[in-house]
Amino acid sequence: MAGMKLTILLASATLGLVSAANLPVVHAPAPATQDDQSAEVRRYVMKGGKSVRGSVLALDGDRVRLKVMVAGGSGEAWYDLSAFEDKSQVDLRRAGLASDDYQGMLDLAAFALDKGLVDAARKELRFMAHSAQVAGTPLSPELQAGALDLTNKIILALCEAGKVGDARTGVRSLLTKRGSDMTEAQRQQLMDTLDQGIAARKAATDAKKEARKDAKLAAETERKVAPLRKAVKDGEAYRRKGLLESKNQAKSRRDLKKAVSEFDRARKGVAKMADAGRKDEALGKELIGLSQEASTGWHDCLLSLASMSLSTGQFNDATASVNTVLADFPKDKEALAMRARIESAANDWGWWR
């Protein structure tokens, strides 16, 4: 009787685990009612939306024989259980169980839980315990262990679904009211399972929060990096256009100056994101690449402008372009060489005398 009592307690706990409102427990029907269900006409839903109205005549492995109600009468037919939706599969299997098939009831409870039907699982587990109590049949140690194992799985399933409060309430009720009827190992297992479920749920919640945080950060980073990529791309386009239009110096100068402006915008934007780049390796690599492209383009366009100004004797403009480069790169060999050429040409012309 102790084993039966424990199983009834475990089953009652699983019923409580699915009710956050802690409502009164509705007693399961007597075994005779379960037998009567074999002739009960019910509607079973098939995958795809269609349904069959009938009663279960027999179960044979993964097939069920139904007495199907149709307009004007009835007929009998075999169906694959897999053709029905999960909830209907549970109902069909239950209708085919004998009132003393406790192992079948436990297996059905496990089947329901495996399908994600937590409420159906606790219902089948409790029905098994109730049937055994009515029949006065002690459950075997194997069935008791199976009931406890299923109870623990239901606790984990509730925690995973975010129903931690339901899991806490059920375990607390079971241990405070009936803990004396359980072994120390069984009580410890329930508490360990609850702690495990809560920890797993917390970890999952934290992971989601971190993912949302990372996504938000990534979106914010992308919002800042996208204009830099565009500036580099636009700078390259203006640079190419300016060099190709070198025969028309007015247009060429205009496009090269636009290129300098775009490249400079990208350089300054990369500098502002330096701290973020040091914290994010992937971002850091992209920023380095953008910085190199922008700096190279900026440098080349300024020296191109200097060379163009030098060719037309506009030494002040040429010097301004070169000095802009040297302000950031004082030892740049190309810029230093260009300034020497400008100074030499200016002296030859006598403009600085």
Secondary structure, 3 states (H helix, E strand, C coil): CHHHHHHHHHHHHHHHHCCCCCCCCCCCCCHHHHHHHHHCCEEEEECCCCEEEEEEEEEECCEEEEEEEECCEEEEEEEEHHHECHHHHHHHHHHCCCCCCHHHHHHHHHHHHHCCCHHHHHHHHHHHHHHHHHHCCCCCHHHHHHHHHHHHHHHHHHHHCCCHHHHHHHHHHHHHHHHHHCCHHHHHHHHHHHHHHHHHHHHHHHHHHHHHHHHHHHHHHHHHHHHHHHHHHHHHHHHHHHHHCCCCHHHHHHHHHHHHHHHHHHHHHHHHCHHHHHHCHHHHHHHHHHHHHHHHHHHHHHHHHHHHHHHCCCHHHHHHHHHHHHHHCCCCHHHHHHHHHHHHHHHHHCCCC
